[in-house]
Amino acid sequence: MSTETPRRIRLPRSVVRSGRARAVAGVTALVLPLAAMVGLAAPAEAAASATATYTKKSDWGSGFEGQWTVKNTGTTTLSSWTVEWDFPATTKVTSAWDATVTNSANHWTAKNLGWNGTLAPGASISFGFNGTGTGAPSGCKLNGASCDGGPTNPGDNAPSAPGKPTASDITNTSVKLTWAAATDDKGIKNYDVKRDGATVATVTGTTYTNTGLTAGTDYGYTVVARDTADQTGPASAATAVRTTGGGGGGENPGGNGKINLGYFTNWGPYTVKNLVTSGSASKITHINYAFGNVQNGKCTVGDSYADYEKSFTADQSVDGKADVWDQPLRGHFNQLRKLKAQYPHIKVLWSFGGWTWSGGFGQAVQNPSAFAQSCYDLVEDPRWADVFDGIDLDWEYPNACGLRSDL
């Protein structure tokens, strides 16, 4: 548990508590294990006039969420699309949305639905799925051609994903990256190093030092392997890096360790997007999402509609994309996931209690182990395990219990 004292800053009304609950942390935050970082999209393979890129959106150990994005890179309208790929035998798709996904053994095929098959030049569409296993897709084809826009090479598989980059020697202006080699049936030619989705270098080895960076700034790195036929494979997992110095308010892996924390409430007219438009997202390091309830000695969901059921329109959404009715997660939780994808330095803690919902703490402290396990199980729910990095206990107050008491 951290011994640092968080420095709370005044945030815009989008993240300031209302009269419904007080945002005073009565108990030090109990930090739970981190979920997998959200990966940055990078090409797998593609077609002459279109590309298909794969992203692992989240990973909760027993399963994961994957996403394919099809983009029309040609000059004529695409009337339909079919994406094909292979998974290892131990990796399977269990459910999908915005596409019809079928398989023959380890070969998977996704076809557009009636409403999303037509793509004008420059347009793109994404479809997603939940799966089990740890394998990465290979042998991707889009409408029968290579998914990265390059040549089709029958019998020549694309490379595997390299290992997640390890960051070291972080300074004000540079960082050294090292990763485990990818594998390929014909051999690896080189690696594209991507910073925030853009290629910054192509190297033949498995290490690269990125210089010319800005002090106190957040960056996200992935690595993509290229084989001897110039086919690219899936991107590695993403590594978030913050350069030292700069005097900023962000959490600094290089050593200054400052924390700027604010509360975001799950009621009222404000959205997570307000954190971006107000400029707060680039300044804060931690968000307390308020509030979860404490009932019968356990951590429980406070408002299921606001938390994970409410649909957001495109203009309300962090990434400008509207929710669809059958996606597995909506609400503020999904918006927080999108926020973390854009600002990987931000940590989100689920705050339990507050003035309204502190009545259950009296029973909770009678069996602290069971209470801690209930909080862990709730935060690690596969639907949102990648959203939260820990919890905050806001007991208001041990001698009053907010609006009600179970003592």
Order of alpha helices (4+ residues) and beta strands (2+ residues): beta-beta-beta-beta-beta-beta-beta-beta-beta-beta-beta-beta-beta-beta-beta-beta-beta-beta-beta-alpha-beta-beta-alpha-beta-alpha-alpha-beta
